[in-house]
């Protein structure tokens, strides 16, 4: 399953942003605070419409632990609950959309008992002149609609410490979100799955590009991953460099998301520029083999350059990648689309594509 287009309205700092012509591998670039990470979060929410826990999860990804329902305002543009969030997308020519609004509870001050009211007549400190009431936020509501125009609804409330879901809907889209701090979290389970399915050959082939001595990968106690480099003992992958571990983690994640979508924030993080070509070669090969769509971000020009050159080397006439430069001027966002050919020309002429 693959996203073809995306429309984001009033989410985080994005008032309106449309992304079209999405391909198998999509790279988002742009200046700091242009909304790249917010795009990944929007896709994540839209991909898991039946899971009301996800709005809390995306804040945890940013190391922000919500302590009250009022803090869900961080999702809304200008922190304004009055402006609903809308996220929609097309997947394999099927549209889905998601709307997020606050859950309000009307609060009226308790009135004193009748006898006390009579006794308090004339006492200014016991008489209220207000006829208003407070509207308190006690969670958010997620209303979504699938390609069959069926409507479903989920809710999450931090105050009540619960989530709820109304409707008979089971999500059939696999989606995983990785950032520099979470990329290694599930690697042991993912690698174990590849081992059981006898699908480690592709991973080993990629690691050989980094360390030619790699002959095999084994799983040890406690989820420890070992590498056979032809010496008397197996070597823990943890001591073979962070670059190898990160590429290994991405390969394992792609395999685990077969026929699904993988979201990676700051894909170049922790990698030396010399390893970027190896990384992109591995990603292009694995995404095609496992039919996975990748949507990722980068700040690195070297990463963009490797992205373009490696794809040209593998698929000289291919058209299965896109680079999107997200520009922001005040509150307006726009995604400029670069095909492989346009990106190549831009790099050769030293245009600023970041």
Backbone torsions as a table, in degrees:
resi	resn	phi	psi	omega
1	UNK	NA	141.4	-172.6
2	UNK	-144.4	135.0	173.9
3	UNK	-71.3	137.8	174.5
4	UNK	-106.8	-31.0	-180.0
5	UNK	-153.7	163.0	-177.6
6	UNK	-149.4	138.0	175.7
7	UNK	-130.5	123.2	-177.5
8	UNK	-119.2	128.8	178.8
9	UNK	-133.3	127.1	172.5
10	UNK	62.3	36.3	178.6
11	UNK	-113.8	127.3	-175.5
12	UNK	54.3	-125.0	179.9
13	UNK	-96.1	10.2	-176.0
14	UNK	-99.9	113.3	176.5
15	UNK	-78.3	-39.7	179.7
16	UNK	-162.1	126.0	176.9
17	UNK	-149.2	126.6	177.9
18	UNK	-116.5	132.9	176.7
19	UNK	-122.2	125.9	-176.8
20	UNK	-125.1	170.3	174.8
21	UNK	58.8	41.5	-178.9
22	UNK	-73.9	146.4	-175.7
23	UNK	-121.6	-164.5	-177.6
24	UNK	-65.9	-44.3	179.0
25	UNK	-120.9	121.7	-174.2
26	UNK	-125.5	124.0	-177.6
27	UNK	-111.9	122.4	179.1
28	UNK	-99.7	128.7	178.6
29	UNK	-130.7	168.8	-179.5
30	UNK	150.3	168.9	-178.8
31	UNK	-67.7	164.2	176.1
32	UNK	-56.4	142.4	177.0
33	UNK	68.0	23.9	177.5
34	UNK	-90.9	-9.8	175.1
35	UNK	108.4	12.9	-177.3
36	UNK	-60.3	-49.1	-179.7
37	UNK	-65.2	-36.4	178.0
38	UNK	-62.0	-34.3	177.1
39	UNK	-63.4	-45.1	178.2
40	UNK	-60.7	-42.1	179.8
41	UNK	-64.6	-39.0	178.6
42	UNK	-63.5	-42.9	177.9
43	UNK	-63.2	-40.1	179.8
44	UNK	-62.0	-45.1	178.6
45	UNK	-63.6	-43.1	-178.2
46	UNK	-68.7	-28.3	-178.3
47	UNK	-79.9	-17.9	-179.7
48	UNK	-125.1	51.8	-172.2
49	UNK	-58.5	-27.4	-176.5
50	UNK	-88.8	6.0	-179.6
51	UNK	-114.2	96.6	-177.5
52	UNK	-67.8	-8.4	-179.8
53	UNK	-75.6	-19.5	-172.1
54	UNK	-60.6	-36.1	177.3
55	UNK	-58.7	-32.2	175.5
56	UNK	-74.7	-36.7	-178.2
57	UNK	-62.6	-41.7	-176.5
58	UNK	-66.0	-24.8	174.6
59	UNK	-76.7	-36.1	175.7
60	UNK	-62.2	-35.2	177.3
61	UNK	-59.4	-28.7	179.3
62	UNK	-94.4	14.1	-177.5
63	UNK	60.7	33.4	178.6
64	UNK	-116.9	106.4	-179.6
65	UNK	-92.1	113.7	-178.5
66	UNK	-70.3	135.6	-179.4
67	UNK	-111.7	-12.3	177.6
68	UNK	-151.3	159.3	-179.4
69	UNK	-65.6	-26.0	177.5
70	UNK	-60.4	-26.6	-177.4
71	UNK	-77.4	-5.7	170.0
72	UNK	-65.0	-12.7	177.1
73	UNK	-60.7	-20.3	178.5
74	UNK	-60.5	-20.5	179.1
75	UNK	-82.0	-23.5	-171.1
76	UNK	-93.4	144.3	-178.1
77	UNK	-61.7	134.2	-176.1
78	UNK	57.1	23.4	-179.6
79	UNK	57.8	28.9	-172.4
80	UNK	-104.6	107.3	179.0
81	UNK	-63.9	-18.4	-175.5
82	UNK	-73.9	-12.7	-178.4
83	UNK	-108.9	106.2	-176.4
84	UNK	-62.4	148.4	174.1
85	UNK	-87.2	137.6	176.8
86	UNK	-132.6	126.3	177.9
87	UNK	-132.4	126.7	179.0
88	UNK	-138.5	157.7	-179.7
89	UNK	-159.9	162.7	176.6
90	UNK	-115.1	125.5	178.9
91	UNK	-122.5	117.9	-179.2
92	UNK	49.7	46.4	178.3
93	UNK	67.2	15.0	177.4
94	UNK	-116.5	128.9	-175.7
95	UNK	-93.5	143.4	171.6
96	UNK	-137.7	149.2	178.1
97	UNK	-143.3	154.2	-175.5
98	UNK	-135.8	133.4	176.3
99	UNK	-122.9	135.0	-178.4
100	UNK	-121.8	124.9	-179.9
101	UNK	-134.8	158.7	178.7
102	UNK	-75.9	153.6	171.3
103	UNK	-97.6	115.3	-178.1
104	UNK	-98.3	146.0	171.2
105	UNK	-125.2	123.9	179.4
106	UNK	-78.4	130.4	-178.1
107	UNK	-120.3	122.6	175.5
108	UNK	-115.5	135.0	178.1
109	UNK	-59.4	138.2	178.3
110	UNK	-66.0	132.6	178.6
111	UNK	-86.2	146.1	177.6
112	UNK	-67.3	159.1	178.1
113	UNK	-61.7	157.7	-174.7
114	UNK	-57.5	-42.9	-178.3
115	UNK	-63.2	-37.7	179.9
116	UNK	-71.8	-31.0	177.1
117	UNK	-64.0	-43.2	-179.7
118	UNK	-63.3	-43.0	-178.1
119	UNK	-67.5	-26.5	-174.6
120	UNK	-91.9	1.0	-178.8
121	UNK	-58.7	129.9	178.7
122	UNK	92.3	-9.5	178.2
123	UNK	-97.7	109.8	-173.1
124	UNK	-58.8	-33.3	-175.4
125	UNK	-75.8	-6.0	-179.7
126	UNK	-116.2	9.1	-178.7
127	UNK	-116.8	131.0	177.4
128	UNK	-103.9	136.6	179.3
129	UNK	-99.6	3.5	-175.7
130	UNK	-92.1	138.1	173.4
131	UNK	-111.3	6.4	-177.3
132	UNK	-89.1	168.5	174.6
133	UNK	-136.7	162.2	-179.3
134	UNK	-94.1	146.1	173.9
135	UNK	-109.5	111.9	-178.0
136	UNK	-100.5	141.4	176.2
137	UNK	-89.8	123.4	178.6
138	UNK	-128.0	47.7	177.1
139	UNK	128.8	-175.3	176.8
140	UNK	-133.2	155.3	179.8
141	UNK	-111.4	134.4	178.1
142	UNK	-116.2	108.4	179.9
143	UNK	-107.6	125.8	-178.4
144	UNK	-136.8	164.6	-176.6
145	UNK	-139.0	134.0	-178.6
146	UNK	-94.7	-174.0	-174.6
147	UNK	-67.6	-15.9	177.1
148	UNK	-93.6	11.4	179.8
149	UNK	64.3	21.8	174.9
150	UNK	-83.1	139.0	-176.5
151	UNK	-106.9	138.5	179.8
152	UNK	-137.2	165.1	-175.2
153	UNK	-147.1	137.5	175.8
154	UNK	-132.5	158.2	-179.7
155	UNK	-140.9	149.2	172.5
156	UNK	-135.8	133.8	179.1
157	UNK	-132.8	120.6	177.4
158	UNK	-73.6	-36.4	-179.7
159	UNK	-62.5	-41.7	-179.6
160	UNK	-85.6	-7.9	-179.2
161	UNK	54.4	48.7	-178.7
162	UNK	-154.6	158.2	170.3
163	UNK	-123.9	155.1	178.3
164	UNK	-143.1	154.5	-180.0
165	UNK	-140.4	130.6	-177.7
166	UNK	-116.2	117.8	-179.8
167	UNK	128.3	159.7	-179.4
168	UNK	-101.8	83.9	-175.9
169	UNK	-134.7	132.2	176.1
170	UNK	-123.3	121.4	-176.8
171	UNK	-68.6	130.8	179.7
172	UNK	-108.1	6.9	179.1
173	UNK	-102.9	120.0	174.8
174	UNK	-81.2	132.9	179.2
175	UNK	-148.8	135.2	-179.9
176	UNK	-131.2	136.6	180.0
177	UNK	-111.1	125.7	177.8
178	UNK	-124.9	140.5	170.0
179	UNK	-133.4	176.3	-175.3
180	UNK	-55.2	-25.6	-177.3
181	UNK	-92.0	-18.9	-176.0
182	UNK	-110.5	-5.2	-171.5
183	UNK	-62.3	-27.1	-177.4
184	UNK	-95.1	-2.2	-170.0
185	UNK	-63.5	-43.1	-173.8
186	UNK	-106.9	11.8	-172.8
187	UNK	-61.1	-35.4	-177.9
188	UNK	-64.9	-44.7	179.3
189	UNK	-67.4	-38.4	-179.8
190	UNK	-67.2	-41.7	178.3
191	UNK	-66.3	-38.0	177.8
192	UNK	-61.5	-39.0	177.6
193	UNK	-63.3	-41.6	177.5
194	UNK	-64.9	-37.4	179.5
195	UNK	-63.9	-45.2	-179.4
196	UNK	-64.3	-37.5	-178.1
197	UNK	-83.8	1.3	-179.7
198	UNK	57.4	45.7	-178.2
199	UNK	-122.0	36.8	-179.3
200	UNK	-89.5	-11.1	-174.7
201	UNK	-58.9	-43.4	-179.9
202	UNK	-63.4	-41.4	-179.9
203	UNK	-64.8	-44.7	179.8
204	UNK	-61.9	-40.7	178.8
205	UNK	-60.1	-40.0	179.0
206	UNK	-67.0	-44.3	-179.1
207	UNK	-63.4	-28.8	177.5
208	UNK	-63.3	-27.7	177.3
209	UNK	-68.1	-23.5	178.6
210	UNK	-93.6	-45.5	179.9
211	UNK	-133.3	100.4	-175.8
212	UNK	-57.7	-19.4	-177.2
213	UNK	-78.8	-9.9	-177.9
214	UNK	-63.4	123.1	-179.5
215	UNK	-113.6	-28.8	-175.7
216	UNK	-162.2	164.7	176.0
217	UNK	-126.9	134.9	179.8
218	UNK	-129.1	153.8	175.3
219	UNK	-103.4	136.4	178.5
220	UNK	-115.4	-171.4	-179.5
221	UNK	-64.5	147.6	177.2
222	UNK	67.7	20.9	178.7
223	UNK	78.4	10.1	179.4
224	UNK	-69.3	136.0	179.9
225	UNK	-104.4	128.3	-179.2
226	UNK	-115.9	151.6	179.5
227	UNK	-121.7	134.7	175.6
228	UNK	-92.5	113.1	179.5
229	UNK	-114.2	21.9	172.9
230	UNK	85.9	13.6	176.0
231	UNK	-106.0	-177.0	-173.1
232	UNK	-65.4	-27.8	-177.1
233	UNK	-124.6	152.1	172.3
234	UNK	-70.8	147.5	-176.5
235	UNK	-110.4	127.4	175.7
236	UNK	-60.3	133.7	-178.6
237	UNK	-62.1	-22.6	-179.2
238	UNK	-60.3	-26.7	-176.9
239	UNK	-99.6	7.3	-177.2
240	UNK	-99.4	13.2	176.6
241	UNK	105.1	142.0	-176.9
242	UNK	-67.1	-32.2	-179.8
243	UNK	-61.8	-44.8	179.0
244	UNK	-63.8	-41.5	-179.6
245	UNK	-63.6	-40.4	-177.7
246	UNK	-70.6	-41.6	176.8
247	UNK	-64.9	-39.7	176.9
248	UNK	-61.0	-42.8	179.8
249	UNK	-63.5	-40.5	179.5
250	UNK	-67.9	-40.3	177.4
251	UNK	-61.6	-44.0	179.9
252	UNK	-64.5	-39.2	-179.6
253	UNK	-66.9	-40.8	178.7
254	UNK	-61.7	-44.6	179.5
255	UNK	-63.6	-37.2	-179.6
256	UNK	-70.1	-24.3	-178.6
257	UNK	-97.6	29.3	-177.2
258	UNK	-48.9	128.4	-178.3
259	UNK	66.5	17.6	-178.6
260	UNK	-122.3	-156.4	-175.3
261	UNK	-125.8	132.7	176.9
262	UNK	-115.7	128.6	178.3
263	UNK	-111.7	126.2	-178.7
264	UNK	-131.7	120.8	178.0
265	UNK	-92.9	131.1	-179.8
266	UNK	55.8	64.2	-173.1
267	UNK	-63.1	-25.8	-178.2
268	UNK	-83.4	-6.8	-173.7
269	UNK	-57.9	129.8	176.8
270	UNK	83.1	2.0	-178.4
271	UNK	-109.3	135.3	172.2
272	UNK	-69.8	148.4	-176.0
273	UNK	-59.4	-26.5	179.9
274	UNK	-69.2	-19.5	-179.4
275	UNK	-92.0	-5.9	-174.6
276	UNK	-66.4	-37.8	178.6
277	UNK	-65.3	-40.4	177.1
278	UNK	-61.8	-43.1	-179.7
279	UNK	-60.8	-49.3	-176.7
280	UNK	-66.9	-37.0	176.8
281	UNK	-60.1	-43.9	179.3
282	UNK	-64.6	-42.4	-178.1
283	UNK	-66.3	-47.4	-179.5
284	UNK	-60.0	-42.2	-178.9
285	UNK	-66.9	-46.7	-176.0
286	UNK	-69.9	-40.8	-179.9
287	UNK	-62.5	-36.8	177.9
288	UNK	-71.2	-43.1	-178.2
289	UNK	-64.3	-40.6	-175.9
290	UNK	-100.4	5.5	179.4
291	UNK	54.0	53.0	-179.1
292	UNK	-110.9	136.5	172.4
293	UNK	-93.8	130.0	178.4
294	UNK	-110.2	130.2	172.0
295	UNK	-123.6	119.3	-171.3
296	UNK	-143.4	167.2	-179.1
297	UNK	-125.5	158.3	173.2
298	UNK	-154.5	156.2	172.4
299	UNK	-109.1	-6.5	-167.1
300	UNK	-95.4	127.0	175.5
301	UNK	-68.0	-35.8	177.7
302	UNK	-61.9	-36.2	178.3
303	UNK	-66.7	-41.0	177.7
304	UNK	-63.7	-44.2	-179.0
305	UNK	-62.4	-44.0	177.8
306	UNK	-65.5	-39.1	177.0
307	UNK	-53.9	-47.1	-178.0
308	UNK	-71.8	-48.3	-173.3
309	UNK	-69.2	-40.5	-179.6
310	UNK	-67.0	-41.2	179.4
311	UNK	-64.5	-39.7	177.9
312	UNK	-62.5	-37.0	-179.9
313	UNK	-68.0	-40.9	-177.3
314	UNK	-79.4	-43.6	-177.0
315	UNK	-129.0	79.0	-175.7
316	UNK	-54.7	-34.7	-178.7
317	UNK	-111.9	17.9	-175.7
318	UNK	-76.0	162.2	179.3
319	UNK	-143.9	41.6	-174.3
320	UNK	-112.2	20.3	173.9
321	UNK	-131.9	154.8	174.3
322	UNK	-142.6	143.1	169.7
323	UNK	-113.5	132.8	178.7
324	UNK	-118.1	118.3	173.5
325	UNK	-94.2	115.9	-177.8
326	UNK	-93.7	117.2	178.7
327	UNK	-105.1	145.8	177.6
328	UNK	-133.2	124.0	172.9
329	UNK	-123.5	110.1	-172.4
330	UNK	56.1	-115.8	-177.9
331	UNK	-103.0	13.2	-177.7
332	UNK	-106.3	130.8	178.4
333	UNK	-116.1	146.6	175.4
334	UNK	-148.4	140.3	178.4
335	UNK	-105.8	116.8	176.7
336	UNK	-91.8	129.7	-172.2
337	UNK	-97.4	132.2	175.5
338	UNK	-118.3	117.6	171.6
339	UNK	-76.7	169.0	178.5
340	UNK	-55.7	-39.3	-177.6
341	UNK	-69.9	-43.1	179.6
342	UNK	-67.5	-39.9	178.7
343	UNK	-63.2	-44.6	178.5
344	UNK	-58.6	-46.3	-180.0
345	UNK	-63.1	-38.9	179.3
346	UNK	-64.2	-41.4	179.4
347	UNK	-68.1	-42.5	-179.7
348	UNK	-62.9	-34.7	-179.3
349	UNK	-93.4	5.6	176.5
350	UNK	60.1	37.1	172.3
351	UNK	-72.0	153.9	176.2
352	UNK	-83.5	103.5	-177.6
353	UNK	-100.5	0.4	180.0
354	UNK	-82.6	NA	NA
